Amino acid sequence: MLAGVAVLLFVLSVSPASAQLLFLMEPPPRLSFSNSSGAKVSCAAHGSPLPTISWMTEDGVPVTDIPGLREALPNGTLWLGAFSAAQYRSDVHAAVYRCRAASTVGAILSRDMRLEAVMDAPWEVRVQSSHGVAGGAALLTCAVPATVRSHVTVTRWFKDGAVLAPMAAEAGGRYIVGGSRGDILVVRDAKPDDASTYSCEAQHALTGEKRKSSPAVVTVLHATGSMAPRMLTVSEDEMVPQGGDIRLVCCAVGNPPPTYSWFRHSNGRLSPVSNSIRISVSEQVLIIRRAQLSDSGVWTCRAHNQYGEQRRDARLRVRSRLVVNVQPQLQIANSGSSVTFNCSLEGGDARIRWLHDGVPVGGAERVLRVHSVMRVHRGMYQCFAERDLDSAQAAAELRLGDTAPELHYTFIEQALHPGPALALHCAASGSPPPRFTWLLDGQPVEEHNTPQRTVSQFMNSNGDVVSFLNISSVRPDDGGRYTCRAHNTRGAVDHSTRLNVYGTPSIRNIGPVRVVAGVNTTIYCPFSGFPISEIRWQRGGLDLSSTGGRALSGNNGELLLWPAEPADAGVYSCRVTAPSGQYAQKDVQIFVRNPPKIAGFTFPTDLVEGSSIQVLCGITSGDKPVYFSWLKDGQHIPSNLQVQEKSLDEFSFLIFSHVTSKHSGEYTCVASNSAAEVNHTASLAVKVAPSWVYEPQDVSALLGTQILTHCATKGYPEPRITWLKGQGTGVGDFRLVSNSDLQFSVLTNGTLSIAPAAHHHEGQYMCRAENGIGRGLSKIITVSVNEPAHFEFSSRNMTVQRTAAAALHCDARGDAPLQLHWTHNARRLDLATYRVSVSEKRSENGVSSQLNIAHAERRDSGVYRCRAENSYGRDELLIYLAVQEFPEAPRGLQVVQRSGRGATISWRRGYDGNARVHLYKLQYRVVGDRDRDHDRQGTDARDDWADAPTRDVPADRVTTREDAADLGSEITLEYNVEGLRPATAYALRLAAVNAIGESEYSDSVIIQTSEEAPSEPPQNVQVQATEPGELLIKWQPPPQESWNGELLGYVAWWREVGAEGAGAGGALTAGGWGAAAARAPGLRPRATYEVRVRAYNAVGAGPACAPLAAATLEAAPEAPPERVRCETISSQSIRVWWEPPPPAARGGVLLGYELLYEAWEESGEAEVVRSGGTEALLQALRPAANYSLAVRARTAAGVGPPAAAHCRTHEDVPGAPADIKALANSEDTVMVSWLAPVHKNGKIKHYTVYNRPQRTGQHSQVMVLHKDGEEEYQVEVRGLQTHQTYEFWVTAATASGEGEMSAIVARKPNARAPAMLASFARRVVSAEGARVRLQCRAAGAPPPLHAWSRRRAAPPLLADPRLLLDGNDLVILSVGEAVADNYTCTVRNPWGAERGTWQVLAARPPPAPRARLAAAAPAALRLAWDAPPAALLAALRGYTVEHKLADEEQATAWIATRLSSNARSHTLERLACGTPYRVRLIAHNAVGASPPSEELIVSTKGGPSRAPSEKDLIATNSTCARINLLTWDSNGCPLTQFTVSVRSFEETTWRSQTVPAVEPTVLCGLVTATWYHLKVVANSAAGFTTGNYYFSTLTEDGERIPAPAQFPPGGEGAAPRAAAVLAACACALLAALLLLAVLAYRTSLSAPCLRKGYEQGDISEEEDKSIEKRDNKRNCQQVYTSSPIKHPLSKKDQQEMYEISPYATFSMSGGVGGVCVGEEAQVSGGTLRTFGRGEPPPLAAAPPARLAHSTHAAHAAHAAPAHKQRSPLNSEEYTLSRAMTLMVRRSESDSDSSGSPCADCNSSSVSYRMPIAPSKGGAEEALRAATDSSAESAAAERRRRRPRRHHAPAAARYQQRQEQERRDFTIHV
């Protein structure tokens, strides 16, 4: 900060006009920031004018604002906002940024800033302590998670809550803080009774958060034995900034406490570190203050005591800060000159690059040269130095001094008509500011000045000079070649082009043109006018050629003199011709001038100081006069050099009267005339004899160090320095130092370097300097090399076998006098004993000493120190003597970690016999029945190790556990045993082997390997297609040896293969090892599926079987044909065509189609036509009928759903009227009555009534119009003759024509016509509720009277409100059962009477059918119903089956399926598995639809999945939880996916993830030792199933944590539900207890004893008693326990304990009071059954097998099928508990107890021991697991009970009992 203020003050003190562009605040090279806090980076620069700040990316693109993430503020600050993980962008948060400052001076870029956004992560610190030994040092480390370690620094250490000093205690302190991050605390002089607690505090550099660790206690153990030093830690890789302080820590344990030494690696040797001002050693700590770059390297810490030593290297890196400087910082250069920028670098090597105004220039050199400076070169130059973690930059400015003008803007050629104004514009820059001159055809404009031409010039804001030539009104004579010329003292620049003005040609007068000989010259004709067709040059009347000759004519009419020569001088003529033929011609005078030419001159080359010389500069040609001048090194010759100049007309002298070295340089002669200026340069060099700058001096150095002897001289030429070494005593005996000797080197400054110094380097050396001037210089010096006391090696190891002799040699070198001293384990040797002696021998090179030990013993092992000392130094040789013997056996063998096929064992390394243990012998065997036999017989099981396999374990495969909680004098080793079988118990033991021999074997340890996923797939997998869309998958269990634990069930996967629907599939789980089949529902018919089956256990699923391909059966098509169309061909035929159903919905191979058709007006069955194609022609149809068409596709499995269409046939001529009457109505009138045709064949237009006298051919006719809705028609035919008989008939007519005639009836008129009915009495069938009119029309004379009556008497017809008389018609207002009757109309007159009866029937819709469920499948429901009653008046037309989900709302539409009238069953397919549906059936006839049948709520097979128990589903460690979703029971419906959510008890939000169906998943990133709430939602076709669980992660040591006092609710509303569930559970428990009491009472009355879980059968009472008596006698004598036994047992206990095998069932007995009272006492007998073990399971879970050797073998043989036939879907029938449990079922006997099995018991009670392995969850948890398992198993056992039916004969049973008595009582699985 102060440095920045100083820079600011410096800048402000400079005048604004001269202030350079520089950064006041520059971004850092690297910036890390937290995503929760964001960051702001400031950038500020100063300069005049004030610069503009902007930000750029690495590729130079300006930074754009990204709302909320990044913004470049106007004040130069780059703002980076806080962001979430989802908002992270690499182009924003992991990019490289630069700051750019720009002004008119130039631009500079900051160094690259590499951005690193760090995502927030939870972190904690904890103190890790190593176990120390009393009196030594203890080590504590503040451990920070690796994810945040680079950003976290330990700020403070606490002891008992008090803060320790930041850099606690120097040399004498007890507490030392070390490490670059302060994360190491060393406690010296550790004491076992020290109960102090230590903690550390760390701070996050990005967020500022602080974390304090939990207190930790240092464990200090009493030293129990001797121990060589063992390193706990060393600062292996530390980094410190240059100038900072660092403490390298080295800590070891040993007994006695070790001594520490520090060494520095230098020149390939280890040099002891001694205390200095900067570097000091304090036992375990090496303190380096104000670190320098030379401190980088390797430092070695050695911890040693008398039993050995251990060394560790600590690497230190000193990070230097890059500093860049560019000189000169400001350069002002004239144009055309050259400048150089030098970039100097401090802080180490780095890559160099140069920028000019932010653009890369130059290369990677430290020197940048700019040649021929121009305007574009001005600006800011930056030198960048970069390396991995750092970068720096410095800038310098290049300003222009006096520069030649440069044009920035010029005018262009143009053609104008006379009249308008014109401005020609030029702009130029230069220093000093240039002036403009305007020329017209080479002459100043002023000479051609006219009032309309004016010239102006000014300087703009950029410093450029701008000039305008203004013409107010252009005229033809203004045309010509205009030139703007800018000039100053540094030079001139011009631009020329023509201005063309329309007009006649003219040539203006110009003066003579002067050119310089030898220079290319172009002369333009000074003409005006436009356009011009030709320009010609002439000389002497001859045209100049454009292709040859001296003077050429250019393409644009210019005269070219390339180059000009004196012969070119003369008069030339220019002729300009216009297209019109007009021309102009003028003469031009050209003069050629000659420039001067200098004759060359040189200076003598042998000049020495004091000489005199003169030099002549003359010209050989050139126009006169000529002017001379002289320069030295480009400047005028200084007067203090006293050099004389004399010039004449054609030459000039330069006179030196007394030359010195100051006169050396470059001298230039300049000659000029009116034509040109030329120069010539020569070098003057004055030679000077050598002289001393630094005279050599005598030097001395230590052996092995560097010798530097300085020698420096000056002179001209540069003196050459050589070094010579004296070979004798004379001066002439010196010889040149050989450059081939790599130890000698002469530096560029003349210094002689010799490294490393050796004895042969001593002697005299001469430095000689010569440059050929004078005698030269020489000096002889003496070099001395002193040898300090030292050893060739610093240490040596020796070994000797016990009782052998040992000789220790110590050879020291160094200058005399040299003294040697011997010590053993830091104590002086006792030479008084006969076993130890020392002898010495001196020589010129040093001293040799030998220590002899006559008879080596163990106490002779240790460190022997031989110390040598002289006047120049001291050194010591450490000899580590190891007296070797046989090693001790490994101790404390235990299991650290186990897996399915291996285990990690650890042991404490015993005494190795001072010889490296290079091998361990590992013996192992499977724990089996032989171990139990040995326990019972009291023999030694070690005899069985003779056959056990042995494995050699090389020591390099054994790892050392540094943080082991063991004794301070012992080391814990670990080895990973591989190649074991899962779920198997092994016994292992170890022996150590060294070079001397082999130790005894250690005590054995039992290892129970963990379960693994099954290693083999199920066997004999078969797939059968049973139903369309369904596959039956069968299998057999894999071999039991491949179960690798307890087999929990199977998973069947299927996946469709083929082009259509590829990839669609599902999965089902089948619980229980005995499951053998599963049905895959909801498949596509006639599709090929790939099926795999895998077995799974608690760990996971095993390999899948080889994929089996199976095709489902064909099904009826699922979709109707598409695009059904029809067209009417005629009145009796219709053409129908369609397209097939989609391929995916065909259900198989299409065999054809069924076409159902029926007319709407007709009732009855629809007719069916089959077609093999996609078209059909229907014939013999009714004309003018509306036909309903339905097309169904057909496969071998049936027909699919129909696709409907409707068509109407064309009209045809109608049929004959149905009936006809002719009735006499008067003397000349006959009434004709008829009924409409039955087959109208269209719309009836009219009727024609024909009549004719009988037996005559002529007829007359009457037309009657048709009325809609009328069936009866009457018409009176008048004008007939009284006694003439007439014939009458009727025809109907449609649009197609007149139809058939009716029957012919005859009648004659009659004046006394009797009453007769004209209406037709008939049967009338009408729908219920319809209105019916019964017409009663009559004929007769006089007109008859009408009377209506009915069959039913009451109520009277006229009093019935349901009837209405409308004239002579009877109207039934609403037809129904109540009015359905026979109605009679009677007509009468005096001449007669007639009656007609109408039978009125009410047609009703069919009654509601009664549907029932015939069958159910996982994806289908089959319904059935009975035929409707036969008494229906309206024939049945069909059925409609409607269904929808049972839980859908009432408003939800039903899904309807139309069926034919003869259908009696229907299958609903493609339903969801395990889902309830509402189903109803509706019947249809011509009247209408029946009421829906009673709704059936039926469900497809299967159901929602069932959640497993927590112990099967969840397995945890300290940070992860494995969710074994394989154990989730699919319940017959395929599972689709799982949603797994987890949160801790303290969290409010869930962390969720979706998991594919039936796949285990792992949740990681959990907090150690924390309770979690797990929610699993399983999704299947049957719906969702939610399982809520609670689990806890383990501690870092693998321990379980106690359960909380109260578990949180499972979600919203969980508390009320939980209370309801608890109340329900309490009621259920009470009911269960009452039920159990009743069952127990009844059982006690019905059976005296239950044996092996079977009810009492027809076995004799005597046999019952003998069997139980013998079995329970054995039980009373034995104590059962689970295996392996992990607690110590006495020999007696071992003989009485037997292993209870899993799944074993055997008899037991015990009195209610626990007392055996003899045969007369009442006893309760029962069975005891073991179940599968929990973790760790000693043996693989196995299915129940036949008890081949049990006394109940016969009963087991009958029970075995029960296991095999157990349903795989009923998983609770065979539940393998994962905790070792014993279940006892007791029953009291109310019968004679003389057969009590306790009659022979000697003890008063029977003890059943059930050890439970210590559980990390506590005893309560184990007890709960046992109770649950017992309850489940008891329920399963009750279900498995079967009565026994067959028994062996009594004799055979007696032999079996005798055989069993001779055997030891064992229980087999």
Disulfide bonds with the S-S distance in Angstrom:
Cys43-Cys99 1.82
Cys142-Cys200 2.01
Cys250-Cys301 1.97
Cys343-Cys383 1.99
Cys426-Cys484 2.08
Cys525-Cys574 1.74
Cys617-Cys669 1.92
Cys711-Cys767 1.86
Cys810-Cys866 1.89
Cys1126-Cys1207 1.83
Cys1336-Cys1385 1.72
Cys1473-Cys1533 2.00
Cys1520-Cys1564 2.02
